[in-house]
């Protein structure tokens, strides 16, 4: 269900009214890292079983393949997370990071091969199965990255992903000038809750309407436990005390 935050001035014009996104961008890194881990695990199982069947052996136990897949997924996801690979702002950018994925994956494979040599796991896990896994894995990782980028681009275009712990308060011209890509770069989300100040020419009426809008923003902050308040103003007007009122919302 969409949440609308709106205040109407005396002319009936809606001063603010942007629906909250249906999905939080904060969950994107967890979903993407889980998808990569699952792909690596499935690649290990598929590579191992496929290799054994290709040489005429009966269907083996998948336990060794699961163990290797889980270890590989842990190392790969941990290393990619350290580079910000799963962050929403990076994941929503166009273009698949082919070089980064291949470098991290093949170096992870070399590390696993070294560990396998030290632990002498060749009895339970053949070298042929490892080689098959070694080359099947990056295909799955590149494919799922391309798929997730396509899905995220579509979601960003629809405004379905945003941050629920942040609000944007500012002038109509400033907020209207922000495109989804600007929002993504500046705020880490393509859609956030916005509160637009009045465009009344009369100073007294504008001050009164702005006061109601700021109060509505304060109520929204308390209701949804927002952590950040962003101001987008053409010119900070001390008489309105907008900055002070915005900071008081966090108290």
C-alpha positions, 0 to 999 in steps of 0.5 A: 500500500502506498503512503502519501504525505500531502498538505493542500494550501488554500488554493487547493494545490497540493503542496506535497504528495509523493508516494513512498516506495514499495520496497526499501533500498536497504534490503538490496545488498542482502538480496543480491549477495544471497543470489550470488551465494545461491548461484555459486552453490548451484554451480558447484553442484551442477559442475560436480554432478555433470562432470561425474556423469560425463565420465560415466560414473554413477550419480555421486553424493552432493554433500562434497559439492555443497561444502565446496560451494558454500565455502566458495560463496562465503569467500566470494561474497565477502570479498565483493562486499568489501568493494561495495559491489552489492550497494544499491547505488552501484548495482543500479548503474548500467553495465555489468562489472565483468572484470571485477567479477572475473578477477575476484572469482578466479582468485577465489578459485585459486585460493580454494584449490590451494586449500584443497591441496593442503587438506588433501580433499581429492578423495571426496572431490575430484579435480575434474569436478573442481575445474568444471565448477571453476568455469561454470561459476562465473557464467552464473555470476555474470548472468545473475548480475545482468538480470538483477541490473535489468530488474533494478533499472526497471524498478527504479524507473517505476519508483518502486525502490526507495528509502523509508528512513529519509525525507526530502524537504525543499522548494518546488523548483529544487525538488522538481529538478531532481531526476531518478539518477540524481536521487540515486547518486545523492541519496542512494535511492531513486525514490524518497518521501518528499515534502515540497514547500509552498509557492505562494507569492504572499509572504504571510500566506507562504509562511503559514503554509510552510509552517504546516508543511514542516509540521506535517514532515515532523509528524511523518518523521516521528511516525516512521522513525526517519533517521535523515532529513534533507533540505533542498532550498534555493536560498535559506531564509532565516525568518522561516527557520526551516533548518532549525525546525528540520533538526528539531524533528530528529529530537 
